[in-house]
Every structure is written in C-alpha cells, then in structure tokens.
Amino acid sequence: MKYLNIILFLLIAQLMSGQFTEGFTYQGYLINAAGSGIDNKEVLMQIELSSDRLGNDVYYSESHEVVTDENGVFSLVIGEGTPAQGAISAVNWLASVPFLTVSYDLQDGQPVRSLGTTQFQSVPFCFYSKYITCANGLAGPNGDPGFDGPVGLQGISGTNGTNGANGQDGPSGAPGLPITPILSSPPSGPEGMIYMDDGSNRLDGAPGFRYYDGSNWLDL
C-alpha cells in the first residue's frame, strides 16, 4: 500500500521549571493514499540534523516511538528522543543552520518512509541564547554630588588611658635674674648687678630694670 504524507511542523522552545531545555516540539500529520489520517498508530520516528539537504555530515540523530491521534496527528520533542548519533547539546547553531530530515516506520513490514528534508529558517532561541555573552557597557557620566547628610550623634567618650612613665630630668637652665625690690635710687653693688627702678632714675621715667657695668648704671 502506497502512503502519502503531509507534514506540518512547529518549532517551539520548551519551557520547564522556568528554564529553557535543549529541545523543541515537532508536530506532524500522517495520511494514507486515500487522504485519511493514519489514526491511533504506533509509529517509529527518526530525526536527523545534518549540514546539507543530502544528509551529509550528520550532527545529531535520534528516534521516537509515538502514537498518532484520531486524526493522524503526532508530536514529539526533538532533543528528548533516544540518541543514535552525536548529542543535541553539541550542535553549533551559530556555525551553520542545520537541515532537518524526518523519517517514519509504520512497522508494517514496509521500508522506512521519509517526510522530507527542510532547513531551519531561524535558530531556536533556546539554542542560540547559550552562545550569547553579555559584556559590561561603557561607564556612564558621574552624577551630581548629593547633599551632605545630617551630623551624626556624638559617640561615647572613651576611657582615659594610663599615664605614661616620667621622662628623664632635663638639664638645668641658666640662672635667672636676681629678684630685687623696686627702688627709687640705685643700690651699691658689684659690676653686673641689676635692679628694678621705679622710674625715678630711668631716662624714660617709667619703671624698669637698670644694669651696673662697673662704672655706670644703664637702663635696660
């Protein structure tokens, strides 16, 4: 018996648990020579991804056991079948857009039939996205300075530290001037003596020191 086939396929990224899987839905329709759907039939589907329409350089192949519905429609997820060659995760979807070949076996003693070969018109996003690398963009301009915040509360004063050890005594200073009472007349004394005059003997008439050089008293 000669079979005709009509194929409708739909490529849909499968979403599970909020993440893309490496698989996509393929849906088809099988009819017989009379144009009726091959309903409720166990079918062995063979999927092949290759570099060209002739099936050269096969990237990946797998098989599925499906059952058509009452209208002859079947569906499967490419990438979730039984692998026969390669791995779906190893297909480089950026190097070239693969060709898809679908064959089926009605397990009726007849040869395997082909649903034909077609090239993907676009790469499914779930496969393309894993090759995308995000990079940081250029830094934006600095924003305007913000307003000064309020002054914070003063912290608690710390405890006083322990007193340090006393340092060594420094050298003795030079002798200071002798302390004398304020006088209205020079005292008699040796050379180098200094006294405090009340202004009576100073040229400026103001209180101040006077110095005896051995002969005369000089205002300081």
C-alpha atoms as an extended CHARMM CRD file, in Angstrom:
* protein
*
       220  EXT
         1         1  MET       CA              0.0000000000        0.0000000000        0.0000000000  PROA      1               0.0000000000
         2         2  LYS       CA              1.3860000000        3.3470000000       -1.0080000000  PROA      2               0.0000000000
         3         3  TYR       CA              1.2810000000        6.0820000000        1.5940000000  PROA      3               0.0000000000
         4         4  LEU       CA              1.1410000000        9.8060000000        1.1320000000  PROA      4               0.0000000000
         5         5  ASN       CA              2.2850000000       12.1460000000        3.8330000000  PROA      5               0.0000000000
         6         6  ILE       CA              1.7000000000       15.7300000000        4.7580000000  PROA      6               0.0000000000
         7         7  ILE       CA              3.9500000000       17.3320000000        7.2890000000  PROA      7               0.0000000000
         8         8  LEU       CA              3.2490000000       20.3270000000        9.4560000000  PROA      8               0.0000000000
         9         9  PHE       CA              5.9760000000       21.1570000000       11.8940000000  PROA      9               0.0000000000
        10        10  LEU       CA              6.0980000000       23.6460000000       14.6960000000  PROA      10              0.0000000000
        11        11  LEU       CA              9.3060000000       24.6320000000       16.4350000000  PROA      11              0.0000000000
        12        12  ILE       CA              8.6080000000       25.7900000000       19.9640000000  PROA      12              0.0000000000
        13        13  ALA       CA             11.2100000000       26.2100000000       22.6860000000  PROA      13              0.0000000000
        14        14  GLN       CA             10.1690000000       24.0010000000       25.5780000000  PROA      14              0.0000000000
        15        15  LEU       CA              9.8360000000       25.7500000000       28.9100000000  PROA      15              0.0000000000
        16        16  MET       CA             10.1950000000       23.6290000000       32.0410000000  PROA      16              0.0000000000
        17        17  SER       CA             10.6140000000       24.8420000000       35.5930000000  PROA      17              0.0000000000
        18        18  GLY       CA             11.1580000000       28.3890000000       34.3140000000  PROA      18              0.0000000000
        19        19  GLN       CA             14.1930000000       27.4180000000       32.1880000000  PROA      19              0.0000000000
        20        20  PHE       CA             14.7650000000       26.6000000000       28.5180000000  PROA      20              0.0000000000
        21        21  THR       CA             15.6160000000       22.9780000000       27.7170000000  PROA      21              0.0000000000
        22        22  GLU       CA             17.6460000000       21.8310000000       24.7570000000  PROA      22              0.0000000000
        23        23  GLY       CA             14.6310000000       20.5920000000       22.8510000000  PROA      23              0.0000000000
        24        24  PHE       CA             11.7770000000       21.8350000000       20.6810000000  PROA      24              0.0000000000
        25        25  THR       CA              8.4050000000       20.4810000000       19.6680000000  PROA      25              0.0000000000
        26        26  TYR       CA              7.8590000000       18.8610000000       16.2890000000  PROA      26              0.0000000000
        27        27  GLN       CA              4.2800000000       18.1720000000       15.2330000000  PROA      27              0.0000000000
        28        28  GLY       CA              3.2380000000       16.3310000000       12.0930000000  PROA      28              0.0000000000
        29        29  TYR       CA              0.2660000000       14.7710000000       10.2770000000  PROA      29              0.0000000000
        30        30  LEU       CA              0.3090000000       11.3560000000        8.5610000000  PROA      30              0.0000000000
        31        31  ILE       CA             -2.2750000000       10.3550000000        5.9380000000  PROA      31              0.0000000000
        32        32  ASN       CA             -2.7110000000        7.3330000000        3.7560000000  PROA      32              0.0000000000
        33        33  ALA       CA             -3.1970000000        7.1050000000       -0.0160000000  PROA      33              0.0000000000
        34        34  ALA       CA             -6.9050000000        7.8210000000        0.3910000000  PROA      34              0.0000000000
        35        35  GLY       CA             -6.1620000000       11.0860000000        2.1390000000  PROA      35              0.0000000000
        36        36  SER       CA             -7.3560000000        9.9120000000        5.5370000000  PROA      36              0.0000000000
        37        37  GLY       CA             -5.3190000000       10.3380000000        8.6800000000  PROA      37              0.0000000000
        38        38  ILE       CA             -3.4160000000        7.2980000000        9.8770000000  PROA      38              0.0000000000
        39        39  ASP       CA             -5.0850000000        7.2470000000       13.2640000000  PROA      39              0.0000000000
        40        40  ASN       CA             -4.1260000000        5.5440000000       16.5110000000  PROA      40              0.0000000000
        41        41  LYS       CA             -0.9890000000        4.0400000000       15.0140000000  PROA      41              0.0000000000
        42        42  GLU       CA              2.2820000000        3.2830000000       16.7710000000  PROA      42              0.0000000000
        43        43  VAL       CA              4.9960000000        4.8560000000       14.6420000000  PROA      43              0.0000000000
        44        44  LEU       CA              8.8010000000        4.8560000000       14.9730000000  PROA      44              0.0000000000
        45        45  MET       CA             10.0520000000        8.3440000000       14.0560000000  PROA      45              0.0000000000
        46        46  GLN       CA             13.6600000000        9.0370000000       13.0920000000  PROA      46              0.0000000000
        47        47  ILE       CA             15.0770000000       12.5740000000       13.4060000000  PROA      47              0.0000000000
        48        48  GLU       CA             18.3310000000       13.7260000000       11.8050000000  PROA      48              0.0000000000
        49        49  LEU       CA             20.1480000000       17.0760000000       11.8640000000  PROA      49              0.0000000000
        50        50  SER       CA             22.7690000000       17.4600000000        9.1150000000  PROA      50              0.0000000000
        51        51  SER       CA             24.8430000000       20.0990000000        7.3400000000  PROA      51              0.0000000000
        52        52  ASP       CA             23.0340000000       19.8280000000        3.9700000000  PROA      52              0.0000000000
        53        53  ARG       CA             19.9170000000       18.5660000000        2.2690000000  PROA      53              0.0000000000
        54        54  LEU       CA             21.6270000000       15.3120000000        1.2110000000  PROA      54              0.0000000000
        55        55  GLY       CA             22.1970000000       14.2980000000        4.8150000000  PROA      55              0.0000000000
        56        56  ASN       CA             25.9680000000       14.7020000000        4.7520000000  PROA      56              0.0000000000
        57        57  ASP       CA             27.8670000000       15.4810000000        7.9540000000  PROA      57              0.0000000000
        58        58  VAL       CA             25.1570000000       14.3880000000       10.4040000000  PROA      58              0.0000000000
        59        59  TYR       CA             25.3740000000       16.4440000000       13.6000000000  PROA      59              0.0000000000
        60        60  TYR       CA             22.7680000000       14.5180000000       15.5580000000  PROA      60              0.0000000000
        61        61  SER       CA             20.1480000000       11.8060000000       15.1390000000  PROA      61              0.0000000000
        62        62  GLU       CA             17.5940000000       10.2060000000       17.4220000000  PROA      62              0.0000000000
        63        63  SER       CA             14.4450000000        8.0610000000       17.3810000000  PROA      63              0.0000000000
        64        64  HSD       CA             10.9860000000        8.3940000000       18.9770000000  PROA      64              0.0000000000
        65        65  GLU       CA              8.1260000000        5.9930000000       19.4880000000  PROA      65              0.0000000000
        66        66  VAL       CA              4.8850000000        7.9320000000       19.0590000000  PROA      66              0.0000000000
        67        67  VAL       CA              1.1920000000        7.1650000000       18.6210000000  PROA      67              0.0000000000
        68        68  THR       CA             -0.9390000000        9.2110000000       16.2130000000  PROA      68              0.0000000000
        69        69  ASP       CA             -4.2640000000       10.5790000000       17.4500000000  PROA      69              0.0000000000
        70        70  GLU       CA             -7.6750000000       10.0310000000       15.8630000000  PROA      70              0.0000000000
        71        71  ASN       CA             -6.7580000000       12.4830000000       13.0940000000  PROA      71              0.0000000000
        72        72  GLY       CA             -3.3120000000       11.1030000000       12.3720000000  PROA      72              0.0000000000
        73        73  VAL       CA             -1.5070000000       13.8890000000       14.1790000000  PROA      73              0.0000000000
        74        74  PHE       CA              1.5930000000       13.1680000000       16.2470000000  PROA      74              0.0000000000
        75        75  SER       CA              4.0130000000       15.3030000000       18.2280000000  PROA      75              0.0000000000
        76        76  LEU       CA              7.4020000000       14.8240000000       19.7840000000  PROA      76              0.0000000000
        77        77  VAL       CA             10.2380000000       16.8700000000       21.3030000000  PROA      77              0.0000000000
        78        78  ILE       CA             13.4060000000       16.8710000000       19.2250000000  PROA      78              0.0000000000
        79        79  GLY       CA             16.2970000000       16.5380000000       21.6320000000  PROA      79              0.0000000000
        80        80  GLU       CA             14.4420000000       14.2340000000       24.0360000000  PROA      80              0.0000000000
        81        81  GLY       CA             14.4180000000       11.0710000000       21.9470000000  PROA      81              0.0000000000
        82        82  THR       CA             16.7440000000        8.0780000000       22.0480000000  PROA      82              0.0000000000
        83        83  PRO       CA             20.0910000000        9.3400000000       20.6580000000  PROA      83              0.0000000000
        84        84  ALA       CA             21.6120000000        7.3660000000       17.7930000000  PROA      84              0.0000000000
        85        85  GLN       CA             24.4830000000        9.6780000000       16.8560000000  PROA      85              0.0000000000
        86        86  GLY       CA             26.0320000000       12.7600000000       18.4380000000  PROA      86              0.0000000000
        87        87  ALA       CA             24.3820000000       14.9680000000       21.0540000000  PROA      87              0.0000000000
        88        88  ILE       CA             21.8500000000       17.7640000000       20.6580000000  PROA      88              0.0000000000
        89        89  SER       CA             23.9310000000       19.9290000000       23.0160000000  PROA      89              0.0000000000
        90        90  ALA       CA             26.9690000000       19.6060000000       20.7150000000  PROA      90              0.0000000000
        91        91  VAL       CA             25.2640000000       21.1050000000       17.6470000000  PROA      91              0.0000000000
        92        92  ASN       CA             26.8310000000       24.5080000000       16.8980000000  PROA      92              0.0000000000
        93        93  TRP       CA             23.8210000000       26.5200000000       15.8240000000  PROA      93              0.0000000000
        94        94  LEU       CA             25.9680000000       29.5580000000       15.0150000000  PROA      94              0.0000000000
        95        95  ALA       CA             28.3890000000       27.7930000000       12.6570000000  PROA      95              0.0000000000
        96        96  SER       CA             25.5860000000       26.8720000000       10.2100000000  PROA      96              0.0000000000
        97        97  VAL       CA             21.8210000000       26.4830000000       10.1560000000  PROA      97              0.0000000000
        98        98  PRO       CA             21.2200000000       22.7090000000       10.0480000000  PROA      98              0.0000000000
        99        99  PHE       CA             18.8360000000       20.7290000000        7.8140000000  PROA      99              0.0000000000
       100       100  LEU       CA             16.1430000000       18.6150000000        9.4510000000  PROA      100             0.0000000000
       101       101  THR       CA             15.2500000000       15.1910000000        7.9790000000  PROA      101             0.0000000000
       102       102  VAL       CA             12.2680000000       13.2730000000        9.4040000000  PROA      102             0.0000000000
       103       103  SER       CA             11.5330000000        9.6380000000        8.5410000000  PROA      103             0.0000000000
       104       104  TYR       CA              8.9670000000        7.2210000000        9.9150000000  PROA      104             0.0000000000
       105       105  ASP       CA              8.3910000000        3.4890000000       10.1200000000  PROA      105             0.0000000000
       106       106  LEU       CA              4.8250000000        2.2130000000       10.4150000000  PROA      106             0.0000000000
       107       107  GLN       CA              6.2880000000       -1.1410000000       11.4690000000  PROA      107             0.0000000000
       108       108  ASP       CA              4.1710000000       -2.8470000000        8.8060000000  PROA      108             0.0000000000
       109       109  GLY       CA              6.9940000000       -4.6320000000        7.0110000000  PROA      109             0.0000000000
       110       110  GLN       CA              7.4010000000       -1.7910000000        4.5010000000  PROA      110             0.0000000000
       111       111  PRO       CA             10.5760000000        0.3230000000        4.1260000000  PROA      111             0.0000000000
       112       112  VAL       CA             11.1250000000        3.4300000000        6.1840000000  PROA      112             0.0000000000
       113       113  ARG       CA              9.3700000000        6.4370000000        4.6160000000  PROA      113             0.0000000000
       114       114  SER       CA             10.6960000000        9.9950000000        4.5730000000  PROA      114             0.0000000000
       115       115  LEU       CA              8.7780000000       13.1400000000        5.3720000000  PROA      115             0.0000000000
       116       116  GLY       CA             11.4510000000       15.1070000000        3.5400000000  PROA      116             0.0000000000
       117       117  THR       CA             14.2690000000       17.4530000000        4.4420000000  PROA      117             0.0000000000
       118       118  THR       CA             13.9650000000       21.1350000000        5.2480000000  PROA      118             0.0000000000
       119       119  GLN       CA             16.3700000000       23.7510000000        6.5310000000  PROA      119             0.0000000000
       120       120  PHE       CA             15.6330000000       25.7090000000        9.6500000000  PROA      120             0.0000000000
       121       121  GLN       CA             14.6250000000       29.2390000000        8.7460000000  PROA      121             0.0000000000
       122       122  SER       CA             15.9080000000       30.5430000000       12.0810000000  PROA      122             0.0000000000
       123       123  VAL       CA             17.8160000000       29.1600000000       15.0350000000  PROA      123             0.0000000000
       124       124  PRO       CA             15.5700000000       28.3360000000       18.0020000000  PROA      124             0.0000000000
       125       125  PHE       CA             16.2400000000       30.8690000000       20.7280000000  PROA      125             0.0000000000
       126       126  CYS       CA             16.8330000000       28.1820000000       23.3640000000  PROA      126             0.0000000000
       127       127  PHE       CA             19.9140000000       27.0630000000       21.3860000000  PROA      127             0.0000000000
       128       128  TYR       CA             21.1050000000       30.4790000000       20.2090000000  PROA      128             0.0000000000
       129       129  SER       CA             20.9640000000       32.0490000000       23.6720000000  PROA      129             0.0000000000
       130       130  LYS       CA             23.6850000000       29.8120000000       25.1390000000  PROA      130             0.0000000000
       131       131  TYR       CA             26.2250000000       31.3670000000       22.7320000000  PROA      131             0.0000000000
       132       132  ILE       CA             25.4100000000       34.9240000000       23.8000000000  PROA      132             0.0000000000
       133       133  THR       CA             27.9160000000       36.5340000000       26.1350000000  PROA      133             0.0000000000
       134       134  CYS       CA             26.8800000000       39.6650000000       27.9420000000  PROA      134             0.0000000000
       135       135  ALA       CA             29.5400000000       42.3250000000       28.4540000000  PROA      135             0.0000000000
       136       136  ASN       CA             29.5300000000       45.4030000000       30.5990000000  PROA      136             0.0000000000
       137       137  GLY       CA             28.7380000000       48.5930000000       28.7340000000  PROA      137             0.0000000000
       138       138  LEU       CA             30.6900000000       51.8390000000       28.9470000000  PROA      138             0.0000000000
       139       139  ALA       CA             30.5610000000       53.6390000000       32.2580000000  PROA      139             0.0000000000
       140       140  GLY       CA             28.0270000000       56.4360000000       32.4110000000  PROA      140             0.0000000000
       141       141  PRO       CA             28.8600000000       60.0060000000       33.4850000000  PROA      141             0.0000000000
       142       142  ASN       CA             29.1730000000       60.7660000000       37.1680000000  PROA      142             0.0000000000
       143       143  GLY       CA             26.0400000000       62.0960000000       38.7700000000  PROA      143             0.0000000000
       144       144  ASP       CA             25.8190000000       65.3910000000       40.6670000000  PROA      144             0.0000000000
       145       145  PRO       CA             27.1340000000       65.2890000000       44.2440000000  PROA      145             0.0000000000
       146       146  GLY       CA             24.4170000000       64.6090000000       46.7680000000  PROA      146             0.0000000000
       147       147  PHE       CA             23.5330000000       66.8490000000       49.6940000000  PROA      147             0.0000000000
       148       148  ASP       CA             25.5080000000       66.4970000000       52.9090000000  PROA      148             0.0000000000
       149       149  GLY       CA             23.7440000000       64.3050000000       55.3720000000  PROA      149             0.0000000000
       150       150  PRO       CA             22.9590000000       65.4570000000       58.9240000000  PROA      150             0.0000000000
       151       151  VAL       CA             25.6870000000       65.3400000000       61.5330000000  PROA      151             0.0000000000
       152       152  GLY       CA             25.5980000000       62.0780000000       63.3990000000  PROA      152             0.0000000000
       153       153  LEU       CA             25.2810000000       61.7390000000       67.1420000000  PROA      153             0.0000000000
       154       154  GLN       CA             28.4310000000       62.1830000000       69.1840000000  PROA      154             0.0000000000
       155       155  GLY       CA             29.8930000000       58.9390000000       70.2870000000  PROA      155             0.0000000000
       156       156  ILE       CA             30.5100000000       57.9410000000       73.8650000000  PROA      156             0.0000000000
       157       157  SER       CA             33.7700000000       59.2560000000       75.3230000000  PROA      157             0.0000000000
       158       158  GLY       CA             36.4040000000       56.6260000000       75.7120000000  PROA      158             0.0000000000
       159       159  THR       CA             38.0710000000       55.8100000000       78.9910000000  PROA      159             0.0000000000
       160       160  ASN       CA             41.2460000000       57.6510000000       79.9540000000  PROA      160             0.0000000000
       161       161  GLY       CA             44.4140000000       55.8320000000       79.1390000000  PROA      161             0.0000000000
       162       162  THR       CA             47.0430000000       55.0120000000       81.7290000000  PROA      162             0.0000000000
       163       163  ASN       CA             49.6890000000       57.6430000000       82.4900000000  PROA      163             0.0000000000
       164       164  GLY       CA             52.9790000000       57.1160000000       80.7710000000  PROA      164             0.0000000000
       165       165  ALA       CA             56.2860000000       56.8060000000       82.6160000000  PROA      165             0.0000000000
       166       166  ASN       CA             58.0220000000       60.0120000000       83.6630000000  PROA      166             0.0000000000
       167       167  GLY       CA             60.7460000000       61.1610000000       81.3290000000  PROA      167             0.0000000000
       168       168  GLN       CA             64.3130000000       61.8950000000       82.3490000000  PROA      168             0.0000000000
       169       169  ASP       CA             65.0840000000       65.2460000000       84.0080000000  PROA      169             0.0000000000
       170       170  GLY       CA             66.2590000000       67.8540000000       81.5570000000  PROA      170             0.0000000000
       171       171  PRO       CA             69.4790000000       69.8830000000       82.0310000000  PROA      171             0.0000000000
       172       172  SER       CA             69.3980000000       72.8090000000       84.4390000000  PROA      172             0.0000000000
       173       173  GLY       CA             68.5740000000       76.1660000000       82.9280000000  PROA      173             0.0000000000
       174       174  ALA       CA             70.6970000000       79.2940000000       83.1030000000  PROA      174             0.0000000000
       175       175  PRO       CA             70.4670000000       81.3020000000       86.3380000000  PROA      175             0.0000000000
       176       176  GLY       CA             67.5760000000       83.7570000000       86.2950000000  PROA      176             0.0000000000
       177       177  LEU       CA             67.7470000000       87.4600000000       87.1060000000  PROA      177             0.0000000000
       178       178  PRO       CA             68.0100000000       88.2860000000       90.7900000000  PROA      178             0.0000000000
       179       179  ILE       CA             64.7680000000       89.3230000000       92.3830000000  PROA      179             0.0000000000
       180       180  THR       CA             65.0850000000       92.7830000000       93.8690000000  PROA      180             0.0000000000
       181       181  PRO       CA             62.5150000000       95.1780000000       95.3020000000  PROA      181             0.0000000000
       182       182  ILE       CA             61.5320000000       98.2510000000       93.3090000000  PROA      182             0.0000000000
       183       183  LEU       CA             63.9310000000      101.0280000000       94.3170000000  PROA      183             0.0000000000
       184       184  SER       CA             63.9120000000      104.8080000000       93.8130000000  PROA      184             0.0000000000
       185       185  SER       CA             67.7190000000      105.0260000000       93.8750000000  PROA      185             0.0000000000
       186       186  PRO       CA             70.4140000000      102.6510000000       92.6470000000  PROA      186             0.0000000000
       187       187  PRO       CA             71.8640000000      100.2990000000       95.1840000000  PROA      187             0.0000000000
       188       188  SER       CA             75.5980000000       99.9720000000       95.6830000000  PROA      188             0.0000000000
       189       189  GLY       CA             76.6860000000       96.7480000000       94.1970000000  PROA      189             0.0000000000
       190       190  PRO       CA             79.2550000000       94.9110000000       92.1290000000  PROA      190             0.0000000000
       191       191  GLU       CA             79.5690000000       95.0070000000       88.3630000000  PROA      191             0.0000000000
       192       192  GLY       CA             76.7450000000       93.1180000000       86.6510000000  PROA      192             0.0000000000
       193       193  MET       CA             74.1410000000       93.8550000000       89.2740000000  PROA      193             0.0000000000
       194       194  ILE       CA             70.5920000000       94.5170000000       88.0700000000  PROA      194             0.0000000000
       195       195  TYR       CA             67.7730000000       96.1110000000       89.9790000000  PROA      195             0.0000000000
       196       196  MET       CA             64.2130000000       97.2990000000       89.3790000000  PROA      196             0.0000000000
       197       197  ASP       CA             63.9150000000      101.0870000000       89.3060000000  PROA      197             0.0000000000
       198       198  ASP       CA             60.5540000000      102.7930000000       89.9870000000  PROA      198             0.0000000000
       199       199  GLY       CA             61.2800000000      105.2880000000       87.1920000000  PROA      199             0.0000000000
       200       200  SER       CA             62.9680000000      107.9170000000       89.2490000000  PROA      200             0.0000000000
       201       201  ASN       CA             66.3770000000      107.2800000000       87.6430000000  PROA      201             0.0000000000
       202       202  ARG       CA             65.4190000000      105.9760000000       84.1990000000  PROA      202             0.0000000000
       203       203  LEU       CA             65.5390000000      108.2830000000       81.1930000000  PROA      203             0.0000000000
       204       204  ASP       CA             62.0140000000      107.3520000000       80.1420000000  PROA      204             0.0000000000
       205       205  GLY       CA             60.6420000000      107.9150000000       83.6650000000  PROA      205             0.0000000000
       206       206  ALA       CA             58.9330000000      104.5250000000       83.6100000000  PROA      206             0.0000000000
       207       207  PRO       CA             59.5740000000      101.5900000000       85.9270000000  PROA      207             0.0000000000
       208       208  GLY       CA             62.1290000000       99.1840000000       84.5300000000  PROA      208             0.0000000000
       209       209  PHE       CA             65.4100000000       97.3630000000       85.0010000000  PROA      209             0.0000000000
       210       210  ARG       CA             68.8340000000       99.0050000000       85.2610000000  PROA      210             0.0000000000
       211       211  TYR       CA             72.2550000000       97.3870000000       84.8960000000  PROA      211             0.0000000000
       212       212  TYR       CA             75.5910000000       98.3420000000       86.5480000000  PROA      212             0.0000000000
       213       213  ASP       CA             78.5900000000       97.9370000000       84.1950000000  PROA      213             0.0000000000
       214       214  GLY       CA             81.1420000000       98.7220000000       86.9340000000  PROA      214             0.0000000000
       215       215  SER       CA             81.1620000000      102.4600000000       86.2580000000  PROA      215             0.0000000000
       216       216  ASN       CA             77.6300000000      103.4970000000       85.3470000000  PROA      216             0.0000000000
       217       217  TRP       CA             74.0070000000      102.3310000000       85.6390000000  PROA      217             0.0000000000
       218       218  LEU       CA             72.4320000000      101.6550000000       82.2990000000  PROA      218             0.0000000000
       219       219  ASP       CA             68.7040000000      101.4210000000       81.5200000000  PROA      219             0.0000000000
       220       220  LEU       CA             67.6260000000       98.0690000000       80.1150000000  PROA      220             0.0000000000
